[in-house]
């Protein structure tokens, strides 16, 4: 599905009419915070997995 310039402008105008000019920046700010929080959670999970695998490798080498 490809959107042309005309379709994007129509969608933008509908959003502007529905939410008003003052609400859109607030919505985008909230969306940005949500995305940042999601990325932080993903990065934290990756770091935990890396540290857990490093600890298990150390414990395996110590038992040998």
KAQUIUR-V166590 format. One record per backbone hydrogen bond with DSSP energy under -0.5 kcal/mol. CO is the residue of the C=O (numbers start at 0). NH is the residue of the N-H. If there is no record, write none. Layout:
CO/NH
CO/NH
//
This chain:
3/7
4/8
5/9
6/10
7/11
8/12
9/13
10/14
11/15
12/16
13/17
14/18
15/19
18/22
19/23
20/24
21/25
22/26
23/27
24/28
25/29
26/30
27/31
28/32
29/33
30/34
31/35
32/36
33/37
34/38
35/39
36/40
37/41
38/42
39/43
40/44
41/45
42/46
43/47
44/48
45/49
46/50
47/51
48/52
49/53
50/54
51/55
52/56
53/57
54/58
55/59
56/60
57/61
58/62
59/63
//
